[in-house]
Amino acid sequence: MDVRELLRDVTKLISEKRFLEAEQKLLSARGALTSNTDLQEQGYILSELITLYCIAKPTDAAKVERLSLEREALWKDAASRLQTAMMLFYSLHSYERAATKAGEAIELGRVQGDSSTVYTALCLLGKSLLQLNRLSEAPAVLDEIETMISEEMRIVIGDEASFFEALREQHIDDGRVARLASVLGPRCQNPVFRKKLDGLAGVHPSCE
């Protein structure tokens, strides 16, 4: 089975909103899996099914959650738990469970030495707490993010932008948000996120 070709075909079908055909292809491919199939490839098929069930309306929450847990069991890493947390937050808007799952990703990521996943999961945890109106808990999350930045750990700069924006909307730690954004903005490679960070830092295009 050429999984890369399969995923290209499925991506095209999804873009054309041919969801049933995409599902049939993925389920057929999954049925053809054997015990010798690469675990990474099995996870890719699961991930594509999860994406499909999130995009198709109405979202099939039961299938999304079941497959997400199967992916976690398959890959057994912090990143898979972060993917589940992101699905709970963005697709199912289940912020309490997103916060819990992000916490799992943080804990496991620290054990596995995956600072990038820990950082992104902290950002998602912060946003979940704000959505839940647990405002007093958000500064502690920002503390951990700041520590990772100051220690120059391996992180994905840009993931914090929406959390910083949400903090700004709640007028939580405005000064610290601006300071951290000013540090991260020049290092951010993604122009969309860099623009957000520059805005939070008070940097205007004419000043660059």
N, C-alpha and C positions, 0 to 999 in steps of 0.2 A: 504493500500500500504506500503510495506517495502522499504523505500527509500534507506536505507543502502545496501540492497541486490541489488536493481536496479543499484546503482552507482558502485558496485563491478562488476556487469555484463557488464555495459557500459564501464568501465575502461578496462576490458579484451578485449572487442570488438575493442576499439580504439587502444589498443596496438597491435592488430592483423591487424590493418588497415581496419577493416570491418566497415567503416564509415556509410554506408547506414543503416546497421542493427542497429548500435548504435543510429543513428538519429531517426529511426522508434520507437525504444524502448522509447527514451526520449519524443518524440512528443506524443506517446500513453499515457505515464505516465502523461504528462502535460495536455492532454485532459481529463484525469480522475480526475483531481484536483477539489476539491469543496471549497466552501467558508469556510469550517471548517478545511481545510488542514493547518497544521502548516506553518507559514510564512517562518520559517527557512528551512523547507523541500522544499517549493516552490522555494526558492532562490537557494538551492542546485541543483535542476533540471535545473534552468536557467543557473547556473554557468557551469554545465556540457555541456549544449548545446553551450554556448559561447566557451568553450574549444574546443569542436568538430569542430565548424565552423572556429576557428583559426588554428587548426592543419590540417584539410582537405585542399588539394590544388586544385584549388586556394582558398585562404581565402575568405569567404563570408563576406566582410566588412559590407554590409548593415545589414545583420542579426546580426552580432556581435554587432554593435553599437545599434541597436534597442533593443536587449535583455539586453545589459548592462544598458541602460536607464530604462528598465522595472525592473531590479534588484535594481537599485538605488531607484526607486519609492516604491519598496516592502520593502526594508530594512531601508531606510531613515537614514543611518549612514555614517560616514566619511570613513569607511573601504570599503564600496561599491563604493564610488567615487574613492578611491585609486585603486581599482581593475579595474575600467574603465580606469583610467589614465595609468595603467600598460599595459592594452590591447592596448591602442592607441600608446604607446611607443614601445613595443616589437613586437606586431603582425602587426600593421598597419603602424608603423614608421611615425606616424603623430605627430611630436614633438611639434608643436605649440599648438595643441589641448591637447596633453599630459600635457604640462606646465599649460594650463588653468585649466584642470581638477584636476591636482595635487594641484593647488592653492585652488580650491574648497574644496578638502579633508583636506588641512591644516586649512582653515578657520573653517570648520564644526568640525574638530577634536578638535580644541581649545575650541569651544563652548561646545562640549560633554565631554571634559576632557580626550580625547583619545590621550595621548602623544605618544604612540607607533605608531599609524597611522600618526600623525603629523610628526614624525621623518622620517619614511620611505618615506612619501610624499615629504618632503624637499629634501631627497636624490634623488628622481626621478625628482623633479623640477630642481635641480642642473644639472643633466645629460641632461635634455631636453634643458636647456639654453645653455649648451656647444654644443650640437648638432646643435642648431640654430645659433651658433657663437655669442651669446650674452654674450661674455666673461666678460664684465665689471659688469654683474649682479651676477655672480657666487659667488664672495667673500661675498656678503650680505647673501646668502643662507648658506654659510659656517659659518658665524657669528651666525646664528640662531641654526645651528647644534651644534656649540661649546657651546653655552649657555645651551642647553638641556643637553649636556654631563657634563658640570661643575656643573649644578644644580642637577645632578644625578636623572634625571627624568626617568620614565619607558620607555625604548627604546629596540629595537631589534638590538643588536650589530651585525654588518656584512652587514647590508643594505647599509651602507655608503662606503663600500670598493670600489665598482666600480666608485662611484662619486669621491672619493679620487684619484683613478687611472687616471680618466679623467682629473682631475685638474693637476696632476703631468705631464701628457702628454702635457698639455698646459703651463706648468711652471708657474702655478698660485698658490701663497701662499705655495711654496714647504716646507718651514720651519714649517709652521703651520700644514700642512698635516702630516708631519713626526711626529710632537709632538702629535697630536691627535691620530694618528695610534699607537704610542707607549703606549698611555694611554688605548686604546681600545683593542689592541691585546691580552694582558694577560687575559682579561675578556671575550673574544669571545669564545663561546662554539663550534661553527662550525669550524672544522679543515681547510676547504677550505678557508673560509673568514679570519680565523686567520693567515693563511700562507700569504694571500695577505696583511693584515694589518702589519704583521711583516716585509714583504718585503718593504713596504712603510716607515716603521719606521727605516729601516736599520738593522734589527735584522736578524742574520744568524743562521741556525740550530745549528752550532757548538758553538754558544754563549748562547744557552738556557740552 
